[in-house]
Amino acid sequence: MGPELQYQMIINRVADLRGEAAAHRLVREAKAARKARERSSERRQRGAFGKLDVS
């Protein structure tokens, strides 16, 4: 394998890895946003139920 071909393969592999990393970051950010949204709704629900007086 010539050095030019090897260099081109390395460049292609780096591009693939960067694409995979970007997709992974996007999924991680989406999961974090979903968790934050769930936590805020749980707090609102707890706050609403905490104010009820059932006695």
Secondary structure by P-SEA (a helix, b strand, c coil): ccaaaaaaaaaaaaaaaaaaaaaaaaaaaaaaaaaaaaaaaaaaaaaaaaacccc
